[in-house]
């Protein structure tokens, strides 16, 4: 296909002759040089004329005309598509209206005090939403205890299974290794004083009082808390939560309370399992590397166990279970409407749960110390 330039006053016709195929790249540069020269002489408008070609046209030609129109527009010239086939006119007009360059980020030019004010309002709204969420959850728990909560028993059993026996494997492995590492660390110092036998006491007290609860909390935050956030976030994206609200189903009864009850009920048992396996992990170090007989190790380990330390560890685990379930459900329910928001909600649930677990540990430690426990 060839292109003929025809000048008429301040208008320049680009006449396409021959078969409606693409134009050779070698012919394009001279044509644009002619257009620039014509513009410098006072030209105003360019008309694309495909009337001399056959009625059909190829996609490469349409793409070339589109690129030409953009370049002509960048030169400050007008262009006319009226002599092109109707369907090609509509396609090019629509394509030229679309902004192909990515939008520039708007610079925030607000004063410093305004930025602080907006940030403060945002933080206040988040705190208010979190308080309302906790309030609704408390009311839902009361309805659950009185048998008035609406939820599916099959869903509850599925969630309960995911929080209980399905988590035993990873918790068993990690707890055993933590007890083993704790015994190694203690043995390095205790052997210096010839007190290697007290490794059993140290592992027993450390695991039952805090270490088992912390490790179970971390595992469940990464395993179960993220699962809660991902599940509810996906339901938010699929508008399933909106559908439940439209049907008059209370979200707190149907989605939050079963997950909260399941995790809070199962996490103390997982913590006790972690206590036992942590002590067995310490026994491997004591028997294999410290030449302590197994009977002596377990004798010292049992003597070091106290109901007070066990209850302290279980109390920590219950608090962690509440934090993990609330953070996971809150992040999931407040996720955005796209796939990326589900990933952010999952990450936010784990990070938020871990931060609040650390804060809760500090508060409980201070309170227990003040109480002499």
Long-range contacts (C-beta under 8 A, 24 or more apart in sequence): 1-53, 1-61, 2-27, 3-27, 3-31, 5-31, 5-34, 5-35, 5-38, 7-38, 7-43, 10-42, 10-43, 10-44, 10-45, 11-43, 11-44, 11-45, 11-46, 11-47, 12-38, 12-43, 12-45, 12-46, 12-47, 13-46, 13-47, 13-49, 14-46, 14-47, 14-48, 14-49, 14-68, 15-49, 15-52, 16-48, 16-49, 16-50, 16-52, 16-53, 16-61, 17-52, 17-53, 18-53, 19-53, 19-54, 20-50, 20-53, 20-54, 20-56, 20-57, 20-58, 20-61, 21-58, 21-60, 21-61, 22-58, 22-60, 22-61, 22-63, 22-64, 23-61, 23-64, 28-64, 32-71, 35-72, 35-75, 35-77, 36-75, 39-75, 39-76, 39-77, 43-77, 44-77, 44-78, 45-77, 45-78, 45-79, 45-80, 46-72, 46-77, 46-78, 46-79, 46-80, 47-79, 47-80, 47-82, 47-83, 48-79, 48-80, 48-81, 48-83, 48-84, 49-83, 49-84, 50-83, 50-84, 50-85, 50-88, 51-83, 55-85, 57-85, 57-88, 62-88, 62-91, 62-92, 65-92, 66-92, 66-95, 66-96, 69-96, 70-96, 129-334, 130-330, 133-326, 133-330, 133-333, 134-326, 136-252, 136-256, 137-252, 137-256, 137-257, 137-260, 137-326, 137-329, 139-252, 140-250, 140-252, 140-253, 140-256, 140-257, 141-257, 141-260, 141-261, 143-253, 143-257, 144-253, 144-257, 144-261, 149-250, 149-253, 149-257, 150-249, 150-250, 150-253, 150-254, 151-253, 151-254, 151-257, 151-258, 152-254, 155-258, 156-258, 156-261, 156-262, 159-258, 159-259, 159-262, 160-258, 160-262, 160-265, 160-266, 162-224, 162-227, 162-262, 163-220, 163-224, 163-262, 163-263, 163-266, 163-267, 164-262, 164-266, 164-269, 164-270, 167-219, 167-220, 167-223, 167-224, 167-266, 167-270, 168-270, 168-273, 170-219, 170-223, 171-215, 171-216, 171-219, 171-270, 171-273, 171-274, 172-273, 172-274, 172-277, 174-215, 174-219, 174-274, 175-207, 175-212, 175-215, 175-216, 175-273, 175-274, 175-275, 175-277, 175-278, 175-281, 176-277, 176-278, 176-280, 176-281, 177-281, 178-207, 178-211, 178-212, 178-215, 178-274, 178-278, 178-281, 179-203, 179-207, 179-277, 179-278, 179-279, 179-280, 179-281, 179-282, 180-281, 180-282, 180-284, 180-285, 181-281, 182-206, 182-207, 182-211, 182-278, 182-281, 182-282, 183-281, 183-282, 183-284, 183-285, 183-286, 184-285, 184-289, 187-285, 187-286, 187-289, 187-290, 191-290, 196-286, 196-290, 196-291, 196-292, 197-286, 197-290, 197-292, 197-296, 197-297, 197-300, 198-300, 199-282, 199-285, 199-286, 199-290, 199-292, 199-297, 200-279, 200-282, 200-283, 200-286, 200-292, 200-296, 200-297, 200-298, 200-299, 200-300, 200-301, 200-304, 201-300, 201-301, 201-303, 201-304, 202-282, 202-304, 203-278, 203-279, 203-281, 203-282, 203-301, 204-279, 204-282, 204-300, 204-301, 204-302, 204-304, 204-305, 205-304, 205-309, 207-274, 207-275, 207-278, 207-279, 207-282, 207-313, 208-275, 208-305, 208-309, 208-310, 208-312, 208-313, 209-309, 209-312, 209-313, 210-312, 210-313, 210-316, 210-361, 211-278, 212-271, 212-272, 212-274, 212-275, 212-278, 212-313, 212-317, 213-271, 213-274, 213-313, 213-314, 213-316, 213-317, 213-320, 214-316, 214-320, 214-357, 214-361, 215-274, 216-267, 216-270, 216-271, 216-274, 216-317, 216-320, 217-267, 217-316, 217-317, 217-320, 217-321, 217-323, 217-324, 217-357, 218-354, 218-357, 220-263, 220-267, 220-270, 220-320, 220-321, 220-324, 221-320, 221-324, 221-327, 221-349, 221-350, 221-353, 221-354, 221-357, 222-350, 224-263, 224-324, 224-325, 224-328, 225-324, 225-325, 225-327, 225-328, 225-349, 225-350, 225-353, 226-328, 226-346, 226-347, 226-349, 226-350, 227-328, 228-259, 228-325, 228-328, 228-329, 228-332, 228-349, 229-327, 229-328, 229-329, 229-331, 229-332, 229-335, 229-342, 229-345, 229-346, 229-348, 229-349, 229-350, 230-332, 230-342, 230-345, 230-346, 231-332, 232-328, 232-329, 232-332, 232-333, 232-335, 232-345, 233-331, 233-332, 233-335, 233-341, 233-342, 233-345, 233-346, 234-342, 235-332, 236-332, 236-333, 236-335, 236-336, 236-337, 236-341, 236-342, 237-335, 237-336, 237-337, 237-338, 237-339, 237-341, 237-342, 241-333, 251-333, 255-329, 255-333, 256-325, 256-329, 256-333, 259-325, 259-328, 259-329, 260-322, 260-325, 260-326, 260-329, 262-325, 263-321, 263-324, 263-325, 264-318, 264-321, 264-322, 264-325, 266-321, 267-317, 267-318, 267-320, 267-321, 268-314, 268-317, 268-318, 268-321, 270-317, 271-313, 271-314, 271-316, 271-317, 272-310, 272-314, 275-310, 275-313, 308-373, 312-368, 312-373, 315-364, 316-360, 316-361, 316-364, 319-360, 319-364, 320-357, 320-360, 323-353, 323-356, 323-357, 323-360, 324-353, 324-357, 327-352, 327-353, 327-356, 328-353
